[in-house]
């Protein structure tokens, strides 16, 4: 059983005869977003929500931590506080 529901994005086509107010009420969009959706003819549901969910059974710590270590050293190798170098060299 998946404890976190999976979030999927989907393209929702808007009928051209609907007004912005009707789109707003029917799909629950803010007014500015409903206007843009009417002009484009569609909107993407769940666009701003994270789509990839990694369950605990698929988590491999060795891969994840090695990647995090590489990113950390690439971004913070210059910082003495982050790398715990002595302050006498500053």
PDB file of N, CA, C and O in Angstrom:
ATOM      1  N   UNK A   1       0.839  -1.183   0.000  1.00  0.00           N
ATOM      2  CA  UNK A   1       0.000   0.000   0.000  1.00  0.00           C
ATOM      3  C   UNK A   1       0.880   1.242   0.000  1.00  0.00           C
ATOM      4  O   UNK A   1       1.821   1.337   0.789  1.00  0.00           O
ATOM      5  N   UNK A   2       0.586   2.174  -0.864  1.00  0.00           N
ATOM      6  CA  UNK A   2       1.348   3.404  -0.985  1.00  0.00           C
ATOM      7  C   UNK A   2       0.812   4.434   0.011  1.00  0.00           C
ATOM      8  O   UNK A   2      -0.346   4.836  -0.102  1.00  0.00           O
ATOM      9  N   UNK A   3       1.634   4.881   1.001  1.00  0.00           N
ATOM     10  CA  UNK A   3       1.135   5.823   1.997  1.00  0.00           C
ATOM     11  C   UNK A   3       0.908   7.226   1.439  1.00  0.00           C
ATOM     12  O   UNK A   3       0.090   7.978   1.969  1.00  0.00           O
ATOM     13  N   UNK A   4       1.623   7.583   0.375  1.00  0.00           N
ATOM     14  CA  UNK A   4       1.485   8.907  -0.229  1.00  0.00           C
ATOM     15  C   UNK A   4       0.829   8.744  -1.597  1.00  0.00           C
ATOM     16  O   UNK A   4       1.317   7.984  -2.433  1.00  0.00           O
ATOM     17  N   UNK A   5      -0.275   9.454  -1.829  1.00  0.00           N
ATOM     18  CA  UNK A   5      -0.914   9.308  -3.145  1.00  0.00           C
ATOM     19  C   UNK A   5      -0.024   9.876  -4.247  1.00  0.00           C
ATOM     20  O   UNK A   5       0.641  10.896  -4.066  1.00  0.00           O
ATOM     21  N   UNK A   6      -0.028   9.204  -5.375  1.00  0.00           N
ATOM     22  CA  UNK A   6       0.781   9.649  -6.497  1.00  0.00           C
ATOM     23  C   UNK A   6       0.076  10.803  -7.202  1.00  0.00           C
ATOM     24  O   UNK A   6      -1.134  10.759  -7.426  1.00  0.00           O
ATOM     25  N   UNK A   7       0.831  11.818  -7.544  1.00  0.00           N
ATOM     26  CA  UNK A   7       0.281  13.001  -8.184  1.00  0.00           C
ATOM     27  C   UNK A   7       0.662  12.969  -9.657  1.00  0.00           C
ATOM     28  O   UNK A   7       1.840  12.863  -9.998  1.00  0.00           O
ATOM     29  N   UNK A   8      -0.318  13.058 -10.510  1.00  0.00           N
ATOM     30  CA  UNK A   8      -0.080  13.042 -11.956  1.00  0.00           C
ATOM     31  C   UNK A   8      -0.530  14.361 -12.553  1.00  0.00           C
ATOM     32  O   UNK A   8      -1.544  14.934 -12.154  1.00  0.00           O
ATOM     33  N   UNK A   9       0.239  14.823 -13.510  1.00  0.00           N
ATOM     34  CA  UNK A   9      -0.170  16.003 -14.268  1.00  0.00           C
ATOM     35  C   UNK A   9      -1.014  15.544 -15.448  1.00  0.00           C
ATOM     36  O   UNK A   9      -0.775  14.484 -16.025  1.00  0.00           O
ATOM     37  N   UNK A  10      -1.983  16.342 -15.789  1.00  0.00           N
ATOM     38  CA  UNK A  10      -2.789  16.025 -16.958  1.00  0.00           C
ATOM     39  C   UNK A  10      -3.214  17.314 -17.658  1.00  0.00           C
ATOM     40  O   UNK A  10      -3.463  18.338 -17.022  1.00  0.00           O
ATOM     41  N   UNK A  11      -3.288  17.233 -18.950  1.00  0.00           N
ATOM     42  CA  UNK A  11      -3.716  18.365 -19.750  1.00  0.00           C
ATOM     43  C   UNK A  11      -5.233  18.334 -19.858  1.00  0.00           C
ATOM     44  O   UNK A  11      -5.811  17.352 -20.323  1.00  0.00           O
ATOM     45  N   UNK A  12      -5.875  19.422 -19.423  1.00  0.00           N
ATOM     46  CA  UNK A  12      -7.332  19.510 -19.453  1.00  0.00           C
ATOM     47  C   UNK A  12      -7.718  20.485 -20.554  1.00  0.00           C
ATOM     48  O   UNK A  12      -7.368  21.664 -20.500  1.00  0.00           O
ATOM     49  N   UNK A  13      -8.439  19.991 -21.550  1.00  0.00           N
ATOM     50  CA  UNK A  13      -8.887  20.834 -22.665  1.00  0.00           C
ATOM     51  C   UNK A  13     -10.119  21.625 -22.248  1.00  0.00           C
ATOM     52  O   UNK A  13     -11.029  21.090 -21.614  1.00  0.00           O
ATOM     53  N   UNK A  14     -10.139  22.893 -22.609  1.00  0.00           N
ATOM     54  CA  UNK A  14     -11.241  23.791 -22.260  1.00  0.00           C
ATOM     55  C   UNK A  14     -12.098  24.009 -23.505  1.00  0.00           C
ATOM     56  O   UNK A  14     -11.570  24.377 -24.554  1.00  0.00           O
ATOM     57  N   UNK A  15     -13.407  23.790 -23.410  1.00  0.00           N
ATOM     58  CA  UNK A  15     -14.276  24.087 -24.557  1.00  0.00           C
ATOM     59  C   UNK A  15     -14.255  25.589 -24.863  1.00  0.00           C
ATOM     60  O   UNK A  15     -14.309  26.402 -23.939  1.00  0.00           O
ATOM     61  N   UNK A  16     -14.177  25.966 -26.130  1.00  0.00           N
ATOM     62  CA  UNK A  16     -14.047  27.389 -26.480  1.00  0.00           C
ATOM     63  C   UNK A  16     -15.250  28.245 -26.092  1.00  0.00           C
ATOM     64  O   UNK A  16     -15.128  29.465 -25.984  1.00  0.00           O
ATOM     65  N   UNK A  17     -16.403  27.625 -25.883  1.00  0.00           N
ATOM     66  CA  UNK A  17     -17.595  28.421 -25.575  1.00  0.00           C
ATOM     67  C   UNK A  17     -17.695  28.827 -24.097  1.00  0.00           C
ATOM     68  O   UNK A  17     -18.569  29.618 -23.744  1.00  0.00           O
ATOM     69  N   UNK A  18     -16.824  28.304 -23.230  1.00  0.00           N
ATOM     70  CA  UNK A  18     -16.869  28.665 -21.820  1.00  0.00           C
ATOM     71  C   UNK A  18     -16.212  30.026 -21.589  1.00  0.00           C
ATOM     72  O   UNK A  18     -15.207  30.366 -22.213  1.00  0.00           O
ATOM     73  N   UNK A  19     -16.810  30.795 -20.670  1.00  0.00           N
ATOM     74  CA  UNK A  19     -16.215  32.080 -20.299  1.00  0.00           C
ATOM     75  C   UNK A  19     -15.208  31.852 -19.163  1.00  0.00           C
ATOM     76  O   UNK A  19     -15.147  30.767 -18.585  1.00  0.00           O
ATOM     77  N   UNK A  20     -14.435  32.870 -18.859  1.00  0.00           N
ATOM     78  CA  UNK A  20     -13.447  32.755 -17.781  1.00  0.00           C
ATOM     79  C   UNK A  20     -14.127  32.460 -16.445  1.00  0.00           C
ATOM     80  O   UNK A  20     -13.626  31.666 -15.649  1.00  0.00           O
ATOM     81  N   UNK A  21     -15.257  33.097 -16.208  1.00  0.00           N
ATOM     82  CA  UNK A  21     -15.998  32.885 -14.947  1.00  0.00           C
ATOM     83  C   UNK A  21     -16.489  31.438 -14.846  1.00  0.00           C
ATOM     84  O   UNK A  21     -16.417  30.835 -13.776  1.00  0.00           O
ATOM     85  N   UNK A  22     -16.982  30.885 -15.942  1.00  0.00           N
ATOM     86  CA  UNK A  22     -17.448  29.492 -15.940  1.00  0.00           C
ATOM     87  C   UNK A  22     -16.289  28.522 -15.730  1.00  0.00           C
ATOM     88  O   UNK A  22     -16.429  27.525 -15.021  1.00  0.00           O
ATOM     89  N   UNK A  23     -15.146  28.815 -16.345  1.00  0.00           N
ATOM     90  CA  UNK A  23     -13.951  27.976 -16.158  1.00  0.00           C
ATOM     91  C   UNK A  23     -13.513  28.023 -14.696  1.00  0.00           C
ATOM     92  O   UNK A  23     -13.145  27.009 -14.104  1.00  0.00           O
ATOM     93  N   UNK A  24     -13.562  29.219 -14.139  1.00  0.00           N
ATOM     94  CA  UNK A  24     -13.187  29.409 -12.743  1.00  0.00           C
ATOM     95  C   UNK A  24     -14.058  28.552 -11.823  1.00  0.00           C
ATOM     96  O   UNK A  24     -13.544  27.886 -10.925  1.00  0.00           O
ATOM     97  N   UNK A  25     -15.347  28.567 -12.038  1.00  0.00           N
ATOM     98  CA  UNK A  25     -16.278  27.809 -11.197  1.00  0.00           C
ATOM     99  C   UNK A  25     -16.174  26.310 -11.443  1.00  0.00           C
ATOM    100  O   UNK A  25     -16.204  25.524 -10.496  1.00  0.00           O
ATOM    101  N   UNK A  26     -16.053  25.905 -12.703  1.00  0.00           N
ATOM    102  CA  UNK A  26     -16.061  24.486 -13.038  1.00  0.00           C
ATOM    103  C   UNK A  26     -14.778  23.772 -12.626  1.00  0.00           C
ATOM    104  O   UNK A  26     -14.822  22.638 -12.149  1.00  0.00           O
ATOM    105  N   UNK A  27     -13.628  24.438 -12.809  1.00  0.00           N
ATOM    106  CA  UNK A  27     -12.349  23.784 -12.552  1.00  0.00           C
ATOM    107  C   UNK A  27     -11.652  24.280 -11.286  1.00  0.00           C
ATOM    108  O   UNK A  27     -10.617  23.736 -10.901  1.00  0.00           O
ATOM    109  N   UNK A  28     -12.200  25.297 -10.640  1.00  0.00           N
ATOM    110  CA  UNK A  28     -11.621  25.804  -9.406  1.00  0.00           C
ATOM    111  C   UNK A  28     -10.306  26.548  -9.605  1.00  0.00           C
ATOM    112  O   UNK A  28      -9.422  26.485  -8.751  1.00  0.00           O
ATOM    113  N   UNK A  29     -10.173  27.246 -10.720  1.00  0.00           N
ATOM    114  CA  UNK A  29      -8.951  27.998 -11.005  1.00  0.00           C
ATOM    115  C   UNK A  29      -9.098  29.444 -10.543  1.00  0.00           C
ATOM    116  O   UNK A  29     -10.214  29.961 -10.483  1.00  0.00           O
ATOM    117  N   UNK A  30      -7.986  30.103 -10.215  1.00  0.00           N
ATOM    118  CA  UNK A  30      -8.042  31.546  -9.953  1.00  0.00           C
ATOM    119  C   UNK A  30      -8.414  32.300 -11.234  1.00  0.00           C
ATOM    120  O   UNK A  30      -8.281  31.765 -12.334  1.00  0.00           O
ATOM    121  N   UNK A  31      -8.871  33.523 -11.088  1.00  0.00           N
ATOM    122  CA  UNK A  31      -9.384  34.261 -12.247  1.00  0.00           C
ATOM    123  C   UNK A  31      -8.317  34.482 -13.323  1.00  0.00           C
ATOM    124  O   UNK A  31      -8.605  34.336 -14.511  1.00  0.00           O
ATOM    125  N   UNK A  32      -7.097  34.830 -12.926  1.00  0.00           N
ATOM    126  CA  UNK A  32      -6.044  35.065 -13.917  1.00  0.00           C
ATOM    127  C   UNK A  32      -5.699  33.775 -14.656  1.00  0.00           C
ATOM    128  O   UNK A  32      -5.488  33.786 -15.869  1.00  0.00           O
ATOM    129  N   UNK A  33      -5.643  32.676 -13.931  1.00  0.00           N
ATOM    130  CA  UNK A  33      -5.323  31.379 -14.547  1.00  0.00           C
ATOM    131  C   UNK A  33      -6.454  30.912 -15.460  1.00  0.00           C
ATOM    132  O   UNK A  33      -6.201  30.303 -16.499  1.00  0.00           O
ATOM    133  N   UNK A  34      -7.705  31.196 -15.075  1.00  0.00           N
ATOM    134  CA  UNK A  34      -8.852  30.831 -15.909  1.00  0.00           C
ATOM    135  C   UNK A  34      -8.816  31.608 -17.223  1.00  0.00           C
ATOM    136  O   UNK A  34      -9.142  31.060 -18.276  1.00  0.00           O
ATOM    137  N   UNK A  35      -8.423  32.874 -17.166  1.00  0.00           N
ATOM    138  CA  UNK A  35      -8.321  33.692 -18.378  1.00  0.00           C
ATOM    139  C   UNK A  35      -7.261  33.124 -19.322  1.00  0.00           C
ATOM    140  O   UNK A  35      -7.495  33.005 -20.524  1.00  0.00           O
ATOM    141  N   UNK A  36      -6.101  32.775 -18.774  1.00  0.00           N
ATOM    142  CA  UNK A  36      -5.015  32.219 -19.599  1.00  0.00           C
ATOM    143  C   UNK A  36      -5.433  30.866 -20.180  1.00  0.00           C
ATOM    144  O   UNK A  36      -5.142  30.565 -21.337  1.00  0.00           O
ATOM    145  N   UNK A  37      -6.115  30.058 -19.371  1.00  0.00           N
ATOM    146  CA  UNK A  37      -6.576  28.748 -19.851  1.00  0.00           C
ATOM    147  C   UNK A  37      -7.587  28.914 -20.989  1.00  0.00           C
ATOM    148  O   UNK A  37      -7.582  28.141 -21.947  1.00  0.00           O
ATOM    149  N   UNK A  38      -8.447  29.919 -20.880  1.00  0.00           N
ATOM    150  CA  UNK A  38      -9.428  30.160 -21.947  1.00  0.00           C
ATOM    151  C   UNK A  38      -8.722  30.590 -23.227  1.00  0.00           C
ATOM    152  O   UNK A  38      -9.094  30.152 -24.316  1.00  0.00           O
ATOM    153  N   UNK A  39      -7.714  31.439 -23.107  1.00  0.00           N
ATOM    154  CA  UNK A  39      -6.975  31.901 -24.281  1.00  0.00           C
ATOM    155  C   UNK A  39      -6.188  30.764 -24.940  1.00  0.00           C
ATOM    156  O   UNK A  39      -6.156  30.656 -26.166  1.00  0.00           O
ATOM    157  N   UNK A  40      -5.547  29.907 -24.111  1.00  0.00           N
ATOM    158  CA  UNK A  40      -4.756  28.793 -24.647  1.00  0.00           C
ATOM    159  C   UNK A  40      -5.636  27.641 -25.126  1.00  0.00           C
ATOM    160  O   UNK A  40      -5.305  26.954 -26.092  1.00  0.00           O
ATOM    161  N   UNK A  41      -6.758  27.440 -24.439  1.00  0.00           N
ATOM    162  CA  UNK A  41      -7.635  26.320 -24.759  1.00  0.00           C
ATOM    163  C   UNK A  41      -7.387  25.105 -23.884  1.00  0.00           C
ATOM    164  O   UNK A  41      -8.018  24.066 -24.078  1.00  0.00           O
ATOM    165  N   UNK A  42      -6.478  25.217 -22.923  1.00  0.00           N
ATOM    166  CA  UNK A  42      -6.190  24.107 -22.005  1.00  0.00           C
ATOM    167  C   UNK A  42      -5.457  24.645 -20.783  1.00  0.00           C
ATOM    168  O   UNK A  42      -4.975  25.778 -20.783  1.00  0.00           O
ATOM    169  N   UNK A  43      -5.377  23.818 -19.740  1.00  0.00           N
ATOM    170  CA  UNK A  43      -4.495  24.070 -18.610  1.00  0.00           C
ATOM    171  C   UNK A  43      -3.984  22.723 -18.118  1.00  0.00           C
ATOM    172  O   UNK A  43      -4.563  21.681 -18.426  1.00  0.00           O
ATOM    173  N   UNK A  44      -2.898  22.748 -17.354  1.00  0.00           N
ATOM    174  CA  UNK A  44      -2.297  21.519 -16.856  1.00  0.00           C
ATOM    175  C   UNK A  44      -2.621  21.389 -15.380  1.00  0.00           C
ATOM    176  O   UNK A  44      -2.175  22.192 -14.562  1.00  0.00           O
ATOM    177  N   UNK A  45      -3.400  20.373 -15.048  1.00  0.00           N
ATOM    178  CA  UNK A  45      -3.775  20.130 -13.659  1.00  0.00           C
ATOM    179  C   UNK A  45      -2.556  19.607 -12.894  1.00  0.00           C
ATOM    180  O   UNK A  45      -1.799  18.789 -13.418  1.00  0.00           O
ATOM    181  N   UNK A  46      -2.366  20.072 -11.667  1.00  0.00           N
ATOM    182  CA  UNK A  46      -1.252  19.693 -10.777  1.00  0.00           C
ATOM    183  C   UNK A  46       0.103  20.112 -11.338  1.00  0.00           C
ATOM    184  O   UNK A  46       1.107  19.447 -11.084  1.00  0.00           O
ATOM    185  N   UNK A  47       0.144  21.203 -12.097  1.00  0.00           N
ATOM    186  CA  UNK A  47       1.399  21.636 -12.724  1.00  0.00           C
ATOM    187  C   UNK A  47       2.446  22.035 -11.689  1.00  0.00           C
ATOM    188  O   UNK A  47       3.624  21.720 -11.857  1.00  0.00           O
ATOM    189  N   UNK A  48       2.044  22.714 -10.633  1.00  0.00           N
ATOM    190  CA  UNK A  48       3.015  23.234  -9.670  1.00  0.00           C
ATOM    191  C   UNK A  48       3.274  22.281  -8.508  1.00  0.00           C
ATOM    192  O   UNK A  48       3.996  22.642  -7.580  1.00  0.00           O
ATOM    193  N   UNK A  49       2.720  21.104  -8.530  1.00  0.00           N
ATOM    194  CA  UNK A  49       2.951  20.133  -7.461  1.00  0.00           C
ATOM    195  C   UNK A  49       4.011  19.137  -7.887  1.00  0.00           C
ATOM    196  O   UNK A  49       4.140  18.819  -9.070  1.00  0.00           O
ATOM    197  N   UNK A  50       4.773  18.644  -6.915  1.00  0.00           N
ATOM    198  CA  UNK A  50       5.799  17.665  -7.221  1.00  0.00           C
ATOM    199  C   UNK A  50       5.146  16.393  -7.742  1.00  0.00           C
ATOM    200  O   UNK A  50       4.127  15.947  -7.215  1.00  0.00           O
ATOM    201  N   UNK A  51       5.731  15.820  -8.768  1.00  0.00           N
ATOM    202  CA  UNK A  51       5.122  14.670  -9.417  1.00  0.00           C
ATOM    203  C   UNK A  51       5.815  13.368  -9.047  1.00  0.00           C
ATOM    204  O   UNK A  51       5.174  12.318  -9.029  1.00  0.00           O
ATOM    205  N   UNK A  52       7.093  13.412  -8.755  1.00  0.00           N
ATOM    206  CA  UNK A  52       7.838  12.192  -8.463  1.00  0.00           C
ATOM    207  C   UNK A  52       7.824  11.945  -6.961  1.00  0.00           C
ATOM    208  O   UNK A  52       8.229  12.806  -6.181  1.00  0.00           O
ATOM    209  N   UNK A  53       7.366  10.788  -6.566  1.00  0.00           N
ATOM    210  CA  UNK A  53       7.334  10.410  -5.162  1.00  0.00           C
ATOM    211  C   UNK A  53       8.130   9.121  -5.013  1.00  0.00           C
ATOM    212  O   UNK A  53       7.843   8.123  -5.674  1.00  0.00           O
ATOM    213  N   UNK A  54       9.128   9.150  -4.144  1.00  0.00           N
ATOM    214  CA  UNK A  54       9.954   7.959  -3.920  1.00  0.00           C
ATOM    215  C   UNK A  54       9.492   7.301  -2.631  1.00  0.00           C
ATOM    216  O   UNK A  54       9.569   7.899  -1.558  1.00  0.00           O
ATOM    217  N   UNK A  55       9.014   6.077  -2.738  1.00  0.00           N
ATOM    218  CA  UNK A  55       8.566   5.342  -1.574  1.00  0.00           C
ATOM    219  C   UNK A  55       9.750   4.777  -0.800  1.00  0.00           C
ATOM    220  O   UNK A  55      10.840   4.632  -1.354  1.00  0.00           O
ATOM    221  N   UNK A  56       9.546   4.457   0.472  1.00  0.00           N
ATOM    222  CA  UNK A  56      10.638   3.926   1.285  1.00  0.00           C
ATOM    223  C   UNK A  56      11.212   2.616   0.745  1.00  0.00           C
ATOM    224  O   UNK A  56      12.392   2.333   0.953  1.00  0.00           O
ATOM    225  N   UNK A  57      10.413   1.828   0.070  1.00  0.00           N
ATOM    226  CA  UNK A  57      10.903   0.553  -0.454  1.00  0.00           C
ATOM    227  C   UNK A  57      11.826   0.748  -1.658  1.00  0.00           C
ATOM    228  O   UNK A  57      12.604  -0.147  -1.987  1.00  0.00           O
ATOM    229  N   UNK A  58      11.748   1.906  -2.318  1.00  0.00           N
ATOM    230  CA  UNK A  58      12.584   2.184  -3.484  1.00  0.00           C
ATOM    231  C   UNK A  58      13.772   3.084  -3.162  1.00  0.00           C
ATOM    232  O   UNK A  58      14.516   3.463  -4.068  1.00  0.00           O
ATOM    233  N   UNK A  59      13.965   3.434  -1.894  1.00  0.00           N
ATOM    234  CA  UNK A  59      15.038   4.349  -1.504  1.00  0.00           C
ATOM    235  C   UNK A  59      16.315   3.562  -1.251  1.00  0.00           C
ATOM    236  O   UNK A  59      16.343   2.653  -0.422  1.00  0.00           O
ATOM    237  N   UNK A  60      17.370   3.920  -1.974  1.00  0.00           N
ATOM    238  CA  UNK A  60      18.681   3.288  -1.784  1.00  0.00           C
ATOM    239  C   UNK A  60      19.621   4.327  -1.179  1.00  0.00           C
ATOM    240  O   UNK A  60      20.084   5.214  -1.896  1.00  0.00           O
ATOM    241  N   UNK A  61      19.917   4.242   0.130  1.00  0.00           N
ATOM    242  CA  UNK A  61      20.724   5.265   0.787  1.00  0.00           C
ATOM    243  C   UNK A  61      22.120   5.422   0.188  1.00  0.00           C
ATOM    244  O   UNK A  61      22.627   6.541   0.117  1.00  0.00           O
ATOM    245  N   UNK A  62      22.748   4.342  -0.239  1.00  0.00           N
ATOM    246  CA  UNK A  62      24.115   4.453  -0.745  1.00  0.00           C
ATOM    247  C   UNK A  62      24.183   5.331  -1.995  1.00  0.00           C
ATOM    248  O   UNK A  62      25.109   6.129  -2.139  1.00  0.00           O
ATOM    249  N   UNK A  63      23.224   5.192  -2.887  1.00  0.00           N
ATOM    250  CA  UNK A  63      23.198   6.013  -4.103  1.00  0.00           C
ATOM    251  C   UNK A  63      22.843   7.456  -3.755  1.00  0.00           C
ATOM    252  O   UNK A  63      23.473   8.394  -4.243  1.00  0.00           O
ATOM    253  N   UNK A  64      21.834   7.625  -2.911  1.00  0.00           N
ATOM    254  CA  UNK A  64      21.364   8.970  -2.578  1.00  0.00           C
ATOM    255  C   UNK A  64      22.417   9.760  -1.820  1.00  0.00           C
ATOM    256  O   UNK A  64      22.647  10.931  -2.122  1.00  0.00           O
ATOM    257  N   UNK A  65      23.057   9.139  -0.843  1.00  0.00           N
ATOM    258  CA  UNK A  65      24.051   9.861  -0.045  1.00  0.00           C
ATOM    259  C   UNK A  65      25.312  10.147  -0.842  1.00  0.00           C
ATOM    260  O   UNK A  65      25.933  11.191  -0.639  1.00  0.00           O
ATOM    261  N   UNK A  66      25.709   9.260  -1.737  1.00  0.00           N
ATOM    262  CA  UNK A  66      26.897   9.547  -2.542  1.00  0.00           C
ATOM    263  C   UNK A  66      26.632  10.712  -3.495  1.00  0.00           C
ATOM    264  O   UNK A  66      27.518  11.534  -3.731  1.00  0.00           O
ATOM    265  N   UNK A  67      25.420  10.788  -4.042  1.00  0.00           N
ATOM    266  CA  UNK A  67      25.062  11.910  -4.903  1.00  0.00           C
ATOM    267  C   UNK A  67      25.030  13.206  -4.104  1.00  0.00           C
ATOM    268  O   UNK A  67      25.524  14.236  -4.564  1.00  0.00           O
ATOM    269  N   UNK A  68      24.454  13.156  -2.916  1.00  0.00           N
ATOM    270  CA  UNK A  68      24.394  14.351  -2.069  1.00  0.00           C
ATOM    271  C   UNK A  68      25.795  14.811  -1.681  1.00  0.00           C
ATOM    272  O   UNK A  68      26.053  16.014  -1.622  1.00  0.00           O
ATOM    273  N   UNK A  69      26.693  13.882  -1.419  1.00  0.00           N
ATOM    274  CA  UNK A  69      28.066  14.230  -1.065  1.00  0.00           C
ATOM    275  C   UNK A  69      28.770  14.927  -2.223  1.00  0.00           C
ATOM    276  O   UNK A  69      29.476  15.913  -2.013  1.00  0.00           O
ATOM    277  N   UNK A  70      28.586  14.427  -3.439  1.00  0.00           N
ATOM    278  CA  UNK A  70      29.205  15.061  -4.608  1.00  0.00           C
ATOM    279  C   UNK A  70      28.671  16.475  -4.823  1.00  0.00           C
ATOM    280  O   UNK A  70      29.436  17.392  -5.123  1.00  0.00           O
ATOM    281  N   UNK A  71      27.358  16.651  -4.669  1.00  0.00           N
ATOM    282  CA  UNK A  71      26.764  17.974  -4.833  1.00  0.00           C
ATOM    283  C   UNK A  71      27.280  18.921  -3.756  1.00  0.00           C
ATOM    284  O   UNK A  71      27.600  20.074  -4.045  1.00  0.00           O
ATOM    285  N   UNK A  72      27.365  18.440  -2.510  1.00  0.00           N
ATOM    286  CA  UNK A  72      27.855  19.268  -1.415  1.00  0.00           C
ATOM    287  C   UNK A  72      29.271  19.750  -1.685  1.00  0.00           C
ATOM    288  O   UNK A  72      29.546  20.945  -1.571  1.00  0.00           O
ATOM    289  N   UNK A  73      30.171  18.850  -2.039  1.00  0.00           N
ATOM    290  CA  UNK A  73      31.561  19.239  -2.260  1.00  0.00           C
ATOM    291  C   UNK A  73      31.714  20.143  -3.474  1.00  0.00           C
ATOM    292  O   UNK A  73      32.576  21.021  -3.488  1.00  0.00           O
ATOM    293  N   UNK A  74      30.896  19.939  -4.481  1.00  0.00           N
ATOM    294  CA  UNK A  74      30.965  20.810  -5.669  1.00  0.00           C
ATOM    295  C   UNK A  74      30.559  22.237  -5.310  1.00  0.00           C
ATOM    296  O   UNK A  74      31.147  23.194  -5.814  1.00  0.00           O
ATOM    297  N   UNK A  75      29.563  22.383  -4.446  1.00  0.00           N
ATOM    298  CA  UNK A  75      29.031  23.708  -4.120  1.00  0.00           C
ATOM    299  C   UNK A  75      29.699  24.378  -2.922  1.00  0.00           C
ATOM    300  O   UNK A  75      29.706  25.606  -2.837  1.00  0.00           O
ATOM    301  N   UNK A  76      30.265  23.591  -1.984  1.00  0.00           N
ATOM    302  CA  UNK A  76      30.750  24.182  -0.743  1.00  0.00           C
ATOM    303  C   UNK A  76      32.201  23.864  -0.413  1.00  0.00           C
ATOM    304  O   UNK A  76      32.616  24.087   0.724  1.00  0.00           O
ATOM    305  N   UNK A  77      32.975  23.363  -1.335  1.00  0.00           N
ATOM    306  CA  UNK A  77      34.371  23.032  -1.052  1.00  0.00           C
ATOM    307  C   UNK A  77      35.177  24.270  -0.671  1.00  0.00           C
ATOM    308  O   UNK A  77      36.157  24.162   0.067  1.00  0.00           O
ATOM    309  N   UNK A  78      34.788  25.423  -1.152  1.00  0.00           N
ATOM    310  CA  UNK A  78      35.493  26.668  -0.872  1.00  0.00           C
ATOM    311  C   UNK A  78      35.186  27.215   0.513  1.00  0.00           C
ATOM    312  O   UNK A  78      35.941  28.052   1.007  1.00  0.00           O
ATOM    313  N   UNK A  79      34.103  26.775   1.164  1.00  0.00           N
ATOM    314  CA  UNK A  79      33.631  27.346   2.416  1.00  0.00           C
ATOM    315  C   UNK A  79      34.265  26.629   3.605  1.00  0.00           C
ATOM    316  O   UNK A  79      34.038  25.434   3.794  1.00  0.00           O
ATOM    317  N   UNK A  80      35.055  27.340   4.405  1.00  0.00           N
ATOM    318  CA  UNK A  80      35.750  26.748   5.554  1.00  0.00           C
ATOM    319  C   UNK A  80      34.781  26.281   6.629  1.00  0.00           C
ATOM    320  O   UNK A  80      35.028  25.266   7.280  1.00  0.00           O
ATOM    321  N   UNK A  81      33.699  26.993   6.824  1.00  0.00           N
ATOM    322  CA  UNK A  81      32.722  26.601   7.843  1.00  0.00           C
ATOM    323  C   UNK A  81      32.029  25.307   7.440  1.00  0.00           C
ATOM    324  O   UNK A  81      31.836  24.429   8.281  1.00  0.00           O
ATOM    325  N   UNK A  82      31.656  25.173   6.191  1.00  0.00           N
ATOM    326  CA  UNK A  82      30.956  23.988   5.725  1.00  0.00           C
ATOM    327  C   UNK A  82      31.844  22.757   5.722  1.00  0.00           C
ATOM    328  O   UNK A  82      31.367  21.650   5.973  1.00  0.00           O
ATOM    329  N   UNK A  83      33.136  22.936   5.440  1.00  0.00           N
ATOM    330  CA  UNK A  83      34.038  21.797   5.364  1.00  0.00           C
ATOM    331  C   UNK A  83      34.827  21.588   6.648  1.00  0.00           C
ATOM    332  O   UNK A  83      35.663  20.686   6.714  1.00  0.00           O
ATOM    333  N   UNK A  84      34.581  22.402   7.669  1.00  0.00           N
ATOM    334  CA  UNK A  84      35.206  22.288   9.008  1.00  0.00           C
ATOM    335  C   UNK A  84      36.715  22.409   8.944  1.00  0.00           C
ATOM    336  O   UNK A  84      37.430  21.714   9.666  1.00  0.00           O
ATOM    337  N   UNK A  85      37.198  23.279   8.090  1.00  0.00           N
ATOM    338  CA  UNK A  85      38.626  23.559   8.048  1.00  0.00           C
ATOM    339  C   UNK A  85      38.962  24.467   9.222  1.00  0.00           C
ATOM    340  O   UNK A  85      38.077  25.113   9.782  1.00  0.00           O
ATOM    341  N   UNK A  86      40.197  24.517   9.587  1.00  0.00           N
ATOM    342  CA  UNK A  86      40.567  25.385  10.704  1.00  0.00           C
ATOM    343  C   UNK A  86      40.448  26.845  10.285  1.00  0.00           C
ATOM    344  O   UNK A  86      40.646  27.187   9.119  1.00  0.00           O
ATOM    345  N   UNK A  87      40.124  27.700  11.249  1.00  0.00           N
ATOM    346  CA  UNK A  87      39.932  29.117  10.964  1.00  0.00           C
ATOM    347  C   UNK A  87      41.264  29.865  10.880  1.00  0.00           C
ATOM    348  O   UNK A  87      41.284  31.039  10.512  1.00  0.00           O
ATOM    349  N   UNK A  88      42.367  29.208  11.212  1.00  0.00           N
ATOM    350  CA  UNK A  88      43.672  29.897  11.126  1.00  0.00           C
ATOM    351  C   UNK A  88      44.068  30.153   9.677  1.00  0.00           C
ATOM    352  O   UNK A  88      44.880  31.037   9.403  1.00  0.00           O
ATOM    353  N   UNK A  89      43.502  29.384   8.749  1.00  0.00           N
ATOM    354  CA  UNK A  89      43.856  29.578   7.351  1.00  0.00           C
ATOM    355  C   UNK A  89      43.040  30.682   6.693  1.00  0.00           C
ATOM    356  O   UNK A  89      43.271  31.008   5.529  1.00  0.00           O
ATOM    357  N   UNK A  90      42.087  31.265   7.423  1.00  0.00           N
ATOM    358  CA  UNK A  90      41.261  32.323   6.847  1.00  0.00           C
ATOM    359  C   UNK A  90      41.944  33.629   6.815  1.00  0.00           C
ATOM    360  O   UNK A  90      41.368  34.616   6.356  1.00  0.00           O
TER     361      UNK A  90
END
